[in-house]
Structures are given as structure tokens and as C-alpha cells.
Amino acid sequence: MFIADDFFYFYVMKKYAIIVAGGSGKRMESATPKQFIEICGLPIILHTLKTFATAVPDIEFVVVVNSKWRFLWKSVYDKHPVGNTMITIDGGPTRFHSVKNGLTKITNTDSVVAIHDAVRPLVNMDVIKTCFREAELFGNAIPVVPIQDSVRKRTGAFNEPIDRKNLLIVQTPQCFQTALIKKAYIQNFDEKFTDDAIVYENDGGQIRLVKGNHENIKITTPSDLLIAEAILKKRMQQ
């Protein structure tokens, strides 16, 4: 189906989201993996899923979890079903391997896939929609925000300031036409592959940046939990 959008006519591709939920929560100092910690009455991963499902109602999910936490994920989802098609697959030793596993579950290559950290529940719905739209039109879309703090570079015993005006913080969801990102993930693992954009770029792709939202933090530490809870409470009151 073709839809007019300003000066473009584009094919509306099927949309998927790979939710990477394989973290162990070591820096959270919690026995419960951080994606399953509750804030505002729901596990973090459920806030994330519900945001995507609201932004794109017909989206289908692939949730990648550590095999030893599958029983916990099942109990969480059984208690709080989202309603969208949901596939679960085991993660791998690194994020690269986990995403690669998730991509095997998406056989419809005439589609767009968002790859998103389960512990980023504060992503703005407009960011999700923009990333999907831009990826559909241009092959990929990566949300970024400018650095607000001063930055210094340390080299041995010395350090120097860096001009921050050209530095950007990379977020998720990172969206790609599925056929393109599946091709990129045929590569062998490299330690520099810390996110999907680097994998895609290393395969010859050119990254397209879009505006993210500063609240879209990756919940990693106990202080992040406090920030996320405050933001979610404010959103719920609006």
C-alpha cells in the first residue's frame, strides 16, 4: 500500500521490534535483572513494550532474553500481556549475537525492524514513529541527542578538552529495513560492534541520524531508576 506523506509516496512496510532484554543487572546491584524491576507498577520491559505498541499498534515483537531468565519473562508476560504477536528467543554472549539471534525470527524481509534496549522505557512515541518512517524511506534511522556536559579526553597522564558541538549521544530504537540489517549481521563479530549502527556502517551502510529525546536514558544504575520513575509518574499525570 502506498501512502502520500508531504512530497513522498512510500510503501508502508510491516514493522517489527527486537527488544534486547539479556542484561543481568550487575551495575544495578540487584538479584533481579534490571529489565524486570518494577517502576510505577510495571516491570521496565512492559513499559517499553507498551510504548511501542501504542506508537505502532500492529507491531510484532521479538524479545531476546538470557536463557536462564526465560521463566521469569514468561511469568511477567503472562501477568501483563500486551496483545501483540510476541516471539521469545535466547540471547547470545554479546549484544551482537543476541540481535543476530533475534533477526533470525523475522522472515519477512519486506519490512522495517527497530532494535531497542528493553531498559529504555522512556523513549518518546514520536521518536519511534520518526525512526520507522525515516528507515522506510532511507534504509535506516538512528536517534541521537547532543551532549550537554563539557567533555575531556584523557591520554596517559595528560588530558584536554574536546569541542562538544559535534559530539552526539546515540540512543535506540535503531531502525533498519530488515533485508539490509540482516545482510549486515552476516559479518563475523568484532569487539567494536557496540551497537547496530556500527554493524550496519561496517557493511558499507551510511547512517541517517534523527532527533532523539533526552529522557530516553538506558536504565543501568539505581539512580537511573529514580529518574525513570519520576518521569513516568509525570507522564501518567498528563
DAVEN-V294386 format. One record per helix or strand of 3 or more residues. SS is the DSSP state (~ for helix, > for strand). FROM is the first residue (numbers start at 1). TO is the last residue. Records with the same first field share a line. If there is no record, write none. Layout:
SS = FROM-TO + FROM-TO
//
This chain:
> = 2-5 + 8-11 + 14-21 + 60-65 + 86-90 + 111-117 + 140-146 + 151-155 + 158-162 + 168-177 + 209-211
~ = 34-36 + 44-55 + 67-79 + 95-103 + 125-138 + 164-166 + 178-184 + 196-202 + 222-237
//
